[in-house]
């Protein structure tokens, strides 16, 4: 049975991201077509205070909410019903063959057979479509690659938020969690949500920072580090935070070569780019590896929704 080849402009894919909220949109030719749907509606400013709105929902309920948004797009957009080529869902976790193997920041998803659950739920609404589930940091990388016209080059992205995500595009088969790169051999560094010692996320992750400074919010820590008479403990931590990111980036450069790194996530507000560059310069000394680039980009939902859709399109071979 020969399928009719479709031009890129005709491909209709739905991208979904599961983050502090669920966002979904119809993606046509790597661009959002129509509006981005969101649940729960009416987002406040994206800040850490409402980071936990998804944590309390069981996996089944999350799947149902995701499906509701997909159904809404299909039913309210003319010409989509029966023409959808793929659905891509990005979530913060380690996903293999449609199963969430690990999700430290949404523990209820661990072990969930997401692709099967979504397929069953959508079939109940009369929608049959190939579904891909990918890591949200990889979706961010795919979204940035498509927005910046770099779908043909290798890019990496750090997402610094509640946790720390590492994504790369093009996707490669395998299991990796760059946010859990070991960046220190210090025995006391055990704040990572995964339980591992010396991890990047255990230093940079929002949750880990709260655990480390029980008496101060991360915002206060950085404010105290940046004022004229810095608090020594806070300044020390600010340096550690930047060294950790430099170390993980340097390791990635030493393993996979120089190239472009995007930096994003709501805690990029704490970034001192010069400090990061300075540490990275101290850590990467071999000249063939020094052509790396760092670029700070806004953490916007649309990019990640596009990325989830791009991932799904590639999974169905388009
Ligand atoms: Zn970890």
py3Dmol code that shows the C-alpha trace and the ligand (Angstrom):
import py3Dmol

protein = """\
ATOM      1  CA  UNK A   1       0.000   0.000   0.000  1.00  0.00           C
ATOM      2  CA  UNK A   2       1.698   3.161  -1.162  1.00  0.00           C
ATOM      3  CA  UNK A   3       1.190   6.204   0.980  1.00  0.00           C
ATOM      4  CA  UNK A   4       0.752   9.483  -0.813  1.00  0.00           C
ATOM      5  CA  UNK A   5       3.848  11.534  -0.126  1.00  0.00           C
ATOM      6  CA  UNK A   6       3.033  14.759   1.593  1.00  0.00           C
ATOM      7  CA  UNK A   7       4.919  17.970   1.222  1.00  0.00           C
ATOM      8  CA  UNK A   8       6.310  19.463   4.422  1.00  0.00           C
ATOM      9  CA  UNK A   9       3.774  22.240   4.222  1.00  0.00           C
ATOM     10  CA  UNK A  10       0.918  19.750   4.407  1.00  0.00           C
ATOM     11  CA  UNK A  11       2.121  17.759   7.396  1.00  0.00           C
ATOM     12  CA  UNK A  12      -0.136  18.294  10.336  1.00  0.00           C
ATOM     13  CA  UNK A  13       1.359  17.221  13.620  1.00  0.00           C
ATOM     14  CA  UNK A  14       0.323  17.960  17.174  1.00  0.00           C
ATOM     15  CA  UNK A  15       3.057  18.770  19.652  1.00  0.00           C
ATOM     16  CA  UNK A  16       2.452  18.543  23.392  1.00  0.00           C
ATOM     17  CA  UNK A  17       4.669  19.388  26.320  1.00  0.00           C
ATOM     18  CA  UNK A  18       4.185  18.367  29.891  1.00  0.00           C
ATOM     19  CA  UNK A  19       5.907  20.966  32.031  1.00  0.00           C
ATOM     20  CA  UNK A  20       4.566  23.142  34.843  1.00  0.00           C
ATOM     21  CA  UNK A  21       1.438  22.992  32.715  1.00  0.00           C
ATOM     22  CA  UNK A  22       0.395  21.047  29.666  1.00  0.00           C
ATOM     23  CA  UNK A  23       0.725  22.919  26.365  1.00  0.00           C
ATOM     24  CA  UNK A  24      -0.445  21.648  22.998  1.00  0.00           C
ATOM     25  CA  UNK A  25      -0.534  23.052  19.514  1.00  0.00           C
ATOM     26  CA  UNK A  26      -1.040  22.120  15.885  1.00  0.00           C
ATOM     27  CA  UNK A  27       2.245  22.305  14.013  1.00  0.00           C
ATOM     28  CA  UNK A  28       2.234  22.716  10.252  1.00  0.00           C
ATOM     29  CA  UNK A  29       5.580  22.972   8.461  1.00  0.00           C
ATOM     30  CA  UNK A  30       7.502  23.397  11.745  1.00  0.00           C
ATOM     31  CA  UNK A  31       5.339  26.360  12.760  1.00  0.00           C
ATOM     32  CA  UNK A  32       2.515  26.767  15.213  1.00  0.00           C
ATOM     33  CA  UNK A  33      -0.784  27.009  13.387  1.00  0.00           C
ATOM     34  CA  UNK A  34      -3.540  28.566  15.469  1.00  0.00           C
ATOM     35  CA  UNK A  35      -3.307  29.005  19.175  1.00  0.00           C
ATOM     36  CA  UNK A  36      -1.294  27.228  21.801  1.00  0.00           C
ATOM     37  CA  UNK A  37      -3.675  25.470  24.195  1.00  0.00           C
ATOM     38  CA  UNK A  38      -2.824  25.245  27.844  1.00  0.00           C
ATOM     39  CA  UNK A  39      -4.077  23.307  30.865  1.00  0.00           C
ATOM     40  CA  UNK A  40      -4.667  24.423  33.552  1.00  0.00           C
ATOM     41  CA  UNK A  41      -5.643  27.594  31.714  1.00  0.00           C
ATOM     42  CA  UNK A  42      -4.529  31.120  32.566  1.00  0.00           C
ATOM     43  CA  UNK A  43      -0.879  30.627  33.384  1.00  0.00           C
ATOM     44  CA  UNK A  44       0.621  32.927  35.940  1.00  0.00           C
ATOM     45  CA  UNK A  45       4.102  34.118  35.250  1.00  0.00           C
ATOM     46  CA  UNK A  46       6.316  31.109  34.929  1.00  0.00           C
ATOM     47  CA  UNK A  47       7.940  30.895  38.282  1.00  0.00           C
ATOM     48  CA  UNK A  48       8.931  28.237  40.710  1.00  0.00           C
ATOM     49  CA  UNK A  49       6.006  28.798  43.072  1.00  0.00           C
ATOM     50  CA  UNK A  50       3.600  26.830  40.919  1.00  0.00           C
ATOM     51  CA  UNK A  51       6.101  24.206  39.857  1.00  0.00           C
ATOM     52  CA  UNK A  52       4.209  21.447  41.587  1.00  0.00           C
ATOM     53  CA  UNK A  53       0.837  21.695  39.886  1.00  0.00           C
ATOM     54  CA  UNK A  54       1.509  18.518  37.893  1.00  0.00           C
ATOM     55  CA  UNK A  55       3.202  16.508  40.631  1.00  0.00           C
ATOM     56  CA  UNK A  56      -0.021  15.631  42.409  1.00  0.00           C
ATOM     57  CA  UNK A  57      -1.854  14.263  39.377  1.00  0.00           C
ATOM     58  CA  UNK A  58      -1.650  10.505  38.809  1.00  0.00           C
ATOM     59  CA  UNK A  59      -0.301   9.356  35.440  1.00  0.00           C
ATOM     60  CA  UNK A  60      -3.786   8.350  34.220  1.00  0.00           C
ATOM     61  CA  UNK A  61      -5.173  11.796  34.903  1.00  0.00           C
ATOM     62  CA  UNK A  62      -2.242  13.461  33.151  1.00  0.00           C
ATOM     63  CA  UNK A  63      -2.790  11.278  30.095  1.00  0.00           C
ATOM     64  CA  UNK A  64      -6.466  12.220  30.050  1.00  0.00           C
ATOM     65  CA  UNK A  65      -5.700  15.925  30.229  1.00  0.00           C
ATOM     66  CA  UNK A  66      -3.169  15.606  27.404  1.00  0.00           C
ATOM     67  CA  UNK A  67      -5.731  13.766  25.294  1.00  0.00           C
ATOM     68  CA  UNK A  68      -8.393  16.395  25.977  1.00  0.00           C
ATOM     69  CA  UNK A  69      -6.164  19.079  24.486  1.00  0.00           C
ATOM     70  CA  UNK A  70      -5.370  16.933  21.443  1.00  0.00           C
ATOM     71  CA  UNK A  71      -9.064  16.189  20.923  1.00  0.00           C
ATOM     72  CA  UNK A  72      -9.872  19.893  21.247  1.00  0.00           C
ATOM     73  CA  UNK A  73      -7.376  20.770  18.517  1.00  0.00           C
ATOM     74  CA  UNK A  74      -8.655  18.031  16.210  1.00  0.00           C
ATOM     75  CA  UNK A  75     -12.305  18.942  16.726  1.00  0.00           C
ATOM     76  CA  UNK A  76     -11.957  22.687  16.497  1.00  0.00           C
ATOM     77  CA  UNK A  77      -9.547  23.010  13.586  1.00  0.00           C
ATOM     78  CA  UNK A  78     -10.905  22.549  10.124  1.00  0.00           C
ATOM     79  CA  UNK A  79      -9.159  19.972   7.965  1.00  0.00           C
ATOM     80  CA  UNK A  80      -7.298  18.170  10.746  1.00  0.00           C
ATOM     81  CA  UNK A  81      -9.644  15.282  11.421  1.00  0.00           C
ATOM     82  CA  UNK A  82      -8.311  12.168   9.689  1.00  0.00           C
ATOM     83  CA  UNK A  83      -5.293  14.079   8.365  1.00  0.00           C
ATOM     84  CA  UNK A  84      -3.078  14.155  11.423  1.00  0.00           C
ATOM     85  CA  UNK A  85       0.301  12.555  10.645  1.00  0.00           C
ATOM     86  CA  UNK A  86       1.693  12.254  14.164  1.00  0.00           C
ATOM     87  CA  UNK A  87       1.454  13.344  17.784  1.00  0.00           C
ATOM     88  CA  UNK A  88       4.600  14.124  19.781  1.00  0.00           C
ATOM     89  CA  UNK A  89       4.564  14.437  23.557  1.00  0.00           C
ATOM     90  CA  UNK A  90       7.561  15.779  25.457  1.00  0.00           C
ATOM     91  CA  UNK A  91       7.939  15.238  29.172  1.00  0.00           C
ATOM     92  CA  UNK A  92      10.633  15.649  31.826  1.00  0.00           C
ATOM     93  CA  UNK A  93      11.928  12.129  32.051  1.00  0.00           C
ATOM     94  CA  UNK A  94      13.966   9.412  30.518  1.00  0.00           C
ATOM     95  CA  UNK A  95      11.829   7.782  27.853  1.00  0.00           C
ATOM     96  CA  UNK A  96      12.609   4.613  25.962  1.00  0.00           C
ATOM     97  CA  UNK A  97      10.353   2.905  23.466  1.00  0.00           C
ATOM     98  CA  UNK A  98       7.344   4.789  24.731  1.00  0.00           C
ATOM     99  CA  UNK A  99       7.924   3.916  28.380  1.00  0.00           C
ATOM    100  CA  UNK A 100       8.991   6.443  31.017  1.00  0.00           C
ATOM    101  CA  UNK A 101      11.928   4.736  32.684  1.00  0.00           C
ATOM    102  CA  UNK A 102      12.744   7.539  35.089  1.00  0.00           C
ATOM    103  CA  UNK A 103      11.173  10.911  35.948  1.00  0.00           C
ATOM    104  CA  UNK A 104      12.675  12.364  39.134  1.00  0.00           C
ATOM    105  CA  UNK A 105      10.564  15.531  38.915  1.00  0.00           C
ATOM    106  CA  UNK A 106       7.292  13.770  38.071  1.00  0.00           C
ATOM    107  CA  UNK A 107       7.752  10.496  39.971  1.00  0.00           C
ATOM    108  CA  UNK A 108       4.226   9.284  39.266  1.00  0.00           C
ATOM    109  CA  UNK A 109       5.227   8.764  35.631  1.00  0.00           C
ATOM    110  CA  UNK A 110       7.965   6.247  36.378  1.00  0.00           C
ATOM    111  CA  UNK A 111       7.122   3.026  34.584  1.00  0.00           C
ATOM    112  CA  UNK A 112       4.170   4.542  32.722  1.00  0.00           C
ATOM    113  CA  UNK A 113       3.675   3.109  29.236  1.00  0.00           C
ATOM    114  CA  UNK A 114       2.930   6.552  27.898  1.00  0.00           C
ATOM    115  CA  UNK A 115       2.572   5.736  24.211  1.00  0.00           C
ATOM    116  CA  UNK A 116       0.135   2.891  24.916  1.00  0.00           C
ATOM    117  CA  UNK A 117      -1.841   4.949  27.425  1.00  0.00           C
ATOM    118  CA  UNK A 118      -2.122   7.898  25.045  1.00  0.00           C
ATOM    119  CA  UNK A 119      -3.039   5.646  22.115  1.00  0.00           C
ATOM    120  CA  UNK A 120      -5.815   3.975  24.120  1.00  0.00           C
ATOM    121  CA  UNK A 121      -7.170   7.272  25.349  1.00  0.00           C
ATOM    122  CA  UNK A 122      -7.114   8.869  21.884  1.00  0.00           C
ATOM    123  CA  UNK A 123      -8.665   5.777  20.282  1.00  0.00           C
ATOM    124  CA  UNK A 124     -11.553   6.261  22.701  1.00  0.00           C
ATOM    125  CA  UNK A 125     -12.090   9.602  20.992  1.00  0.00           C
ATOM    126  CA  UNK A 126     -11.831   8.078  17.517  1.00  0.00           C
ATOM    127  CA  UNK A 127      -8.289   9.328  16.878  1.00  0.00           C
ATOM    128  CA  UNK A 128      -5.715   6.832  15.594  1.00  0.00           C
ATOM    129  CA  UNK A 129      -2.313   8.336  14.934  1.00  0.00           C
ATOM    130  CA  UNK A 130       1.376   7.442  15.485  1.00  0.00           C
ATOM    131  CA  UNK A 131       2.503   8.786  18.852  1.00  0.00           C
ATOM    132  CA  UNK A 132       6.040   9.570  20.029  1.00  0.00           C
ATOM    133  CA  UNK A 133       7.073  10.413  23.541  1.00  0.00           C
ATOM    134  CA  UNK A 134      10.393  12.183  23.997  1.00  0.00           C
ATOM    135  CA  UNK A 135      12.419  13.864  26.682  1.00  0.00           C
ATOM    136  CA  UNK A 136      11.497  17.536  27.042  1.00  0.00           C
ATOM    137  CA  UNK A 137      15.088  18.741  26.795  1.00  0.00           C
ATOM    138  CA  UNK A 138      15.448  16.888  23.485  1.00  0.00           C
ATOM    139  CA  UNK A 139      12.205  18.504  22.327  1.00  0.00           C
ATOM    140  CA  UNK A 140      13.635  21.899  23.259  1.00  0.00           C
ATOM    141  CA  UNK A 141      16.757  21.083  21.222  1.00  0.00           C
ATOM    142  CA  UNK A 142      14.666  20.033  18.216  1.00  0.00           C
ATOM    143  CA  UNK A 143      12.502  23.143  18.522  1.00  0.00           C
ATOM    144  CA  UNK A 144      15.533  25.435  18.684  1.00  0.00           C
ATOM    145  CA  UNK A 145      17.182  23.617  15.788  1.00  0.00           C
ATOM    146  CA  UNK A 146      14.110  24.137  13.633  1.00  0.00           C
ATOM    147  CA  UNK A 147      13.574  27.777  14.696  1.00  0.00           C
ATOM    148  CA  UNK A 148      17.180  28.731  14.117  1.00  0.00           C
ATOM    149  CA  UNK A 149      17.491  26.825  10.842  1.00  0.00           C
ATOM    150  CA  UNK A 150      19.920  24.311  12.327  1.00  0.00           C
ATOM    151  CA  UNK A 151      18.103  21.062  11.625  1.00  0.00           C
ATOM    152  CA  UNK A 152      21.226  19.943   9.761  1.00  0.00           C
ATOM    153  CA  UNK A 153      23.751  20.633  12.538  1.00  0.00           C
ATOM    154  CA  UNK A 154      24.466  19.210  15.966  1.00  0.00           C
ATOM    155  CA  UNK A 155      23.149  21.347  18.804  1.00  0.00           C
ATOM    156  CA  UNK A 156      22.926  20.845  22.535  1.00  0.00           C
ATOM    157  CA  UNK A 157      20.767  22.603  25.076  1.00  0.00           C
ATOM    158  CA  UNK A 158      20.838  22.998  28.838  1.00  0.00           C
ATOM    159  CA  UNK A 159      17.495  23.741  30.475  1.00  0.00           C
ATOM    160  CA  UNK A 160      18.052  25.111  33.953  1.00  0.00           C
ATOM    161  CA  UNK A 161      14.855  25.066  35.984  1.00  0.00           C
ATOM    162  CA  UNK A 162      13.347  22.866  38.675  1.00  0.00           C
ATOM    163  CA  UNK A 163      15.721  20.221  37.455  1.00  0.00           C
ATOM    164  CA  UNK A 164      18.438  20.419  34.839  1.00  0.00           C
ATOM    165  CA  UNK A 165      17.728  19.061  31.382  1.00  0.00           C
ATOM    166  CA  UNK A 166      20.225  18.211  28.697  1.00  0.00           C
ATOM    167  CA  UNK A 167      18.948  17.830  25.185  1.00  0.00           C
ATOM    168  CA  UNK A 168      20.605  17.224  21.873  1.00  0.00           C
ATOM    169  CA  UNK A 169      19.555  17.352  18.274  1.00  0.00           C
ATOM    170  CA  UNK A 170      19.625  15.286  16.090  1.00  0.00           C
ATOM    171  CA  UNK A 171      18.328  12.625  18.481  1.00  0.00           C
ATOM    172  CA  UNK A 172      20.421   9.564  18.980  1.00  0.00           C
ATOM    173  CA  UNK A 173      19.234   6.265  20.293  1.00  0.00           C
ATOM    174  CA  UNK A 174      20.268   5.627  23.853  1.00  0.00           C
ATOM    175  CA  UNK A 175      19.875   6.557  27.450  1.00  0.00           C
ATOM    176  CA  UNK A 176      21.535   9.657  28.819  1.00  0.00           C
ATOM    177  CA  UNK A 177      20.791  12.231  31.439  1.00  0.00           C
ATOM    178  CA  UNK A 178      23.246  15.065  31.074  1.00  0.00           C
ATOM    179  CA  UNK A 179      21.622  16.951  33.950  1.00  0.00           C
ATOM    180  CA  UNK A 180      23.031  14.256  36.198  1.00  0.00           C
ATOM    181  CA  UNK A 181      26.583  14.643  34.937  1.00  0.00           C
ATOM    182  CA  UNK A 182      29.043  14.346  37.783  1.00  0.00           C
ATOM    183  CA  UNK A 183      30.646  17.758  38.217  1.00  0.00           C
ATOM    184  CA  UNK A 184      32.244  17.435  41.643  1.00  0.00           C
ATOM    185  CA  UNK A 185      33.990  14.755  43.677  1.00  0.00           C
ATOM    186  CA  UNK A 186      32.981  16.435  46.941  1.00  0.00           C
ATOM    187  CA  UNK A 187      31.404  13.863  49.291  1.00  0.00           C
ATOM    188  CA  UNK A 188      28.878  16.310  50.723  1.00  0.00           C
ATOM    189  CA  UNK A 189      27.317  17.043  47.330  1.00  0.00           C
ATOM    190  CA  UNK A 190      24.213  14.932  47.599  1.00  0.00           C
ATOM    191  CA  UNK A 191      21.280  17.264  46.873  1.00  0.00           C
ATOM    192  CA  UNK A 192      20.256  15.729  43.565  1.00  0.00           C
ATOM    193  CA  UNK A 193      16.681  14.452  43.357  1.00  0.00           C
ATOM    194  CA  UNK A 194      17.900  11.192  41.829  1.00  0.00           C
ATOM    195  CA  UNK A 195      19.996  10.423  44.891  1.00  0.00           C
ATOM    196  CA  UNK A 196      23.293  10.460  43.011  1.00  0.00           C
ATOM    197  CA  UNK A 197      26.319  12.202  44.450  1.00  0.00           C
ATOM    198  CA  UNK A 198      28.127  15.132  42.834  1.00  0.00           C
ATOM    199  CA  UNK A 199      25.500  15.811  40.144  1.00  0.00           C
ATOM    200  CA  UNK A 200      24.977  18.993  38.124  1.00  0.00           C
ATOM    201  CA  UNK A 201      21.278  19.075  39.041  1.00  0.00           C
ATOM    202  CA  UNK A 202      22.225  18.708  42.706  1.00  0.00           C
ATOM    203  CA  UNK A 203      23.935  22.101  42.414  1.00  0.00           C
ATOM    204  CA  UNK A 204      21.912  24.001  39.799  1.00  0.00           C
ATOM    205  CA  UNK A 205      18.411  22.577  40.139  1.00  0.00           C
ATOM    206  CA  UNK A 206      15.887  24.823  41.886  1.00  0.00           C
ATOM    207  CA  UNK A 207      14.804  22.085  44.250  1.00  0.00           C
ATOM    208  CA  UNK A 208      18.404  21.247  45.144  1.00  0.00           C
ATOM    209  CA  UNK A 209      19.178  24.911  45.860  1.00  0.00           C
ATOM    210  CA  UNK A 210      16.257  25.058  48.264  1.00  0.00           C
ATOM    211  CA  UNK A 211      17.541  21.980  50.063  1.00  0.00           C
ATOM    212  CA  UNK A 212      21.027  23.445  50.321  1.00  0.00           C
ATOM    213  CA  UNK A 213      19.894  26.858  51.600  1.00  0.00           C
ATOM    214  CA  UNK A 214      17.055  25.960  53.913  1.00  0.00           C
ATOM    215  CA  UNK A 215      16.956  29.525  55.232  1.00  0.00           C
ATOM    216  CA  UNK A 216      17.043  31.350  51.880  1.00  0.00           C
ATOM    217  CA  UNK A 217      15.250  31.177  48.554  1.00  0.00           C
ATOM    218  CA  UNK A 218      17.498  30.813  45.478  1.00  0.00           C
ATOM    219  CA  UNK A 219      16.562  34.382  44.431  1.00  0.00           C
ATOM    220  CA  UNK A 220      17.852  35.664  47.779  1.00  0.00           C
ATOM    221  CA  UNK A 221      21.038  33.632  47.491  1.00  0.00           C
ATOM    222  CA  UNK A 222      21.923  35.182  44.137  1.00  0.00           C
ATOM    223  CA  UNK A 223      20.880  38.661  45.265  1.00  0.00           C
ATOM    224  CA  UNK A 224      23.200  38.321  48.277  1.00  0.00           C
ATOM    225  CA  UNK A 225      26.012  37.067  46.037  1.00  0.00           C
ATOM    226  CA  UNK A 226      25.591  39.957  43.590  1.00  0.00           C
ATOM    227  CA  UNK A 227      25.383  42.864  45.999  1.00  0.00           C
ATOM    228  CA  UNK A 228      28.288  45.209  46.697  1.00  0.00           C
ATOM    229  CA  UNK A 229      29.288  43.469  49.895  1.00  0.00           C
ATOM    230  CA  UNK A 230      28.509  39.919  48.920  1.00  0.00           C
ATOM    231  CA  UNK A 231      27.600  37.314  51.472  1.00  0.00           C
ATOM    232  CA  UNK A 232      30.648  34.992  51.291  1.00  0.00           C
ATOM    233  CA  UNK A 233      28.613  31.779  51.476  1.00  0.00           C
ATOM    234  CA  UNK A 234      26.295  32.986  48.692  1.00  0.00           C
ATOM    235  CA  UNK A 235      29.149  34.183  46.498  1.00  0.00           C
ATOM    236  CA  UNK A 236      30.877  30.846  46.952  1.00  0.00           C
ATOM    237  CA  UNK A 237      27.699  29.138  45.847  1.00  0.00           C
ATOM    238  CA  UNK A 238      27.275  31.420  42.833  1.00  0.00           C
ATOM    239  CA  UNK A 239      30.765  30.399  41.714  1.00  0.00           C
ATOM    240  CA  UNK A 240      30.007  26.728  42.315  1.00  0.00           C
ATOM    241  CA  UNK A 241      26.769  27.057  40.282  1.00  0.00           C
ATOM    242  CA  UNK A 242      28.662  28.469  37.308  1.00  0.00           C
ATOM    243  CA  UNK A 243      31.590  26.069  37.654  1.00  0.00           C
ATOM    244  CA  UNK A 244      29.169  23.160  37.642  1.00  0.00           C
ATOM    245  CA  UNK A 245      27.598  24.238  34.354  1.00  0.00           C
ATOM    246  CA  UNK A 246      31.033  24.914  32.884  1.00  0.00           C
ATOM    247  CA  UNK A 247      32.215  21.471  33.981  1.00  0.00           C
ATOM    248  CA  UNK A 248      29.255  19.634  32.467  1.00  0.00           C
ATOM    249  CA  UNK A 249      29.586  21.638  29.252  1.00  0.00           C
ATOM    250  CA  UNK A 250      33.336  20.978  29.138  1.00  0.00           C
ATOM    251  CA  UNK A 251      32.711  17.248  29.566  1.00  0.00           C
ATOM    252  CA  UNK A 252      30.195  17.318  26.735  1.00  0.00           C
ATOM    253  CA  UNK A 253      32.720  19.158  24.547  1.00  0.00           C
ATOM    254  CA  UNK A 254      35.431  16.638  25.401  1.00  0.00           C
ATOM    255  CA  UNK A 255      33.127  13.721  24.548  1.00  0.00           C
ATOM    256  CA  UNK A 256      31.233  15.054  21.547  1.00  0.00           C
ATOM    257  CA  UNK A 257      33.196  18.006  20.252  1.00  0.00           C
ATOM    258  CA  UNK A 258      32.691  21.739  20.153  1.00  0.00           C
ATOM    259  CA  UNK A 259      29.511  23.183  18.709  1.00  0.00           C
ATOM    260  CA  UNK A 260      26.575  25.286  19.722  1.00  0.00           C
ATOM    261  CA  UNK A 261      25.084  25.139  23.204  1.00  0.00           C
ATOM    262  CA  UNK A 262      21.805  26.858  23.934  1.00  0.00           C
ATOM    263  CA  UNK A 263      21.079  27.849  27.517  1.00  0.00           C
ATOM    264  CA  UNK A 264      17.502  28.186  28.629  1.00  0.00           C
ATOM    265  CA  UNK A 265      15.065  27.635  31.492  1.00  0.00           C
ATOM    266  CA  UNK A 266      13.627  29.957  34.117  1.00  0.00           C
ATOM    267  CA  UNK A 267      16.776  29.994  36.230  1.00  0.00           C
ATOM    268  CA  UNK A 268      18.875  31.419  33.420  1.00  0.00           C
ATOM    269  CA  UNK A 269      17.986  34.652  35.246  1.00  0.00           C
ATOM    270  CA  UNK A 270      20.809  33.715  37.654  1.00  0.00           C
ATOM    271  CA  UNK A 271      23.342  33.331  34.846  1.00  0.00           C
ATOM    272  CA  UNK A 272      26.434  35.488  34.657  1.00  0.00           C
ATOM    273  CA  UNK A 273      27.512  34.608  31.114  1.00  0.00           C
ATOM    274  CA  UNK A 274      30.995  36.066  31.541  1.00  0.00           C
ATOM    275  CA  UNK A 275      31.606  34.008  34.657  1.00  0.00           C
ATOM    276  CA  UNK A 276      30.465  30.876  32.825  1.00  0.00           C
ATOM    277  CA  UNK A 277      32.671  31.634  29.817  1.00  0.00           C
ATOM    278  CA  UNK A 278      35.633  32.283  32.075  1.00  0.00           C
ATOM    279  CA  UNK A 279      35.314  28.927  33.846  1.00  0.00           C
ATOM    280  CA  UNK A 280      34.696  27.101  30.582  1.00  0.00           C
ATOM    281  CA  UNK A 281      37.787  28.706  29.093  1.00  0.00           C
ATOM    282  CA  UNK A 282      39.796  27.370  32.022  1.00  0.00           C
ATOM    283  CA  UNK A 283      38.391  23.888  31.489  1.00  0.00           C
ATOM    284  CA  UNK A 284      38.696  23.515  27.696  1.00  0.00           C
ATOM    285  CA  UNK A 285      42.241  24.169  26.557  1.00  0.00           C
ATOM    286  CA  UNK A 286      42.755  22.074  23.409  1.00  0.00           C
ATOM    287  CA  UNK A 287      42.455  24.332  20.400  1.00  0.00           C
ATOM    288  CA  UNK A 288      40.368  22.010  18.157  1.00  0.00           C
ATOM    289  CA  UNK A 289      37.728  22.051  20.909  1.00  0.00           C
ATOM    290  CA  UNK A 290      37.614  25.783  21.489  1.00  0.00           C
ATOM    291  CA  UNK A 291      35.190  26.672  18.713  1.00  0.00           C
ATOM    292  CA  UNK A 292      32.168  26.136  20.957  1.00  0.00           C
ATOM    293  CA  UNK A 293      29.397  28.728  21.167  1.00  0.00           C
ATOM    294  CA  UNK A 294      27.084  29.574  24.027  1.00  0.00           C
ATOM    295  CA  UNK A 295      23.756  31.246  23.393  1.00  0.00           C
ATOM    296  CA  UNK A 296      21.076  32.165  25.921  1.00  0.00           C
ATOM    297  CA  UNK A 297      17.556  31.774  24.552  1.00  0.00           C
ATOM    298  CA  UNK A 298      14.110  32.351  26.028  1.00  0.00           C
ATOM    299  CA  UNK A 299      12.361  29.317  27.423  1.00  0.00           C
ATOM    300  CA  UNK A 300       9.171  29.570  25.493  1.00  0.00           C
ATOM    301  CA  UNK A 301       6.530  26.899  25.331  1.00  0.00           C
ATOM    302  CA  UNK A 302       5.986  27.247  21.609  1.00  0.00           C
ATOM    303  CA  UNK A 303       9.578  26.213  20.851  1.00  0.00           C
ATOM    304  CA  UNK A 304       9.181  23.054  22.894  1.00  0.00           C
ATOM    305  CA  UNK A 305       5.782  22.236  21.375  1.00  0.00           C
ATOM    306  CA  UNK A 306       7.309  22.615  17.895  1.00  0.00           C
ATOM    307  CA  UNK A 307      10.194  20.411  19.029  1.00  0.00           C
ATOM    308  CA  UNK A 308       7.844  17.680  20.260  1.00  0.00           C
ATOM    309  CA  UNK A 309       6.126  17.780  16.858  1.00  0.00           C
ATOM    310  CA  UNK A 310       9.451  17.685  14.960  1.00  0.00           C
ATOM    311  CA  UNK A 311      10.441  14.653  17.026  1.00  0.00           C
ATOM    312  CA  UNK A 312       7.182  12.928  16.177  1.00  0.00           C
ATOM    313  CA  UNK A 313       7.563  13.719  12.482  1.00  0.00           C
ATOM    314  CA  UNK A 314      11.029  12.187  12.448  1.00  0.00           C
ATOM    315  CA  UNK A 315       9.786   9.125  14.292  1.00  0.00           C
ATOM    316  CA  UNK A 316       7.241   8.474  11.523  1.00  0.00           C
ATOM    317  CA  UNK A 317       9.975   8.987   8.952  1.00  0.00           C
ATOM    318  CA  UNK A 318       9.204  12.398   7.543  1.00  0.00           C
TER     319      UNK A 318
END
"""
ligand_1 = """\
1
ZN
Zn 21.113 13.224 39.772
"""
view = py3Dmol.view(width=600, height=400)
view.addModel(protein, "pdb")
view.setStyle({"model": 0}, {"cartoon": {"style": "trace"}})
view.addModel(ligand_1, "xyz")
view.setStyle({"model": 1}, {"stick": {}})
view.zoomTo()
view.show()
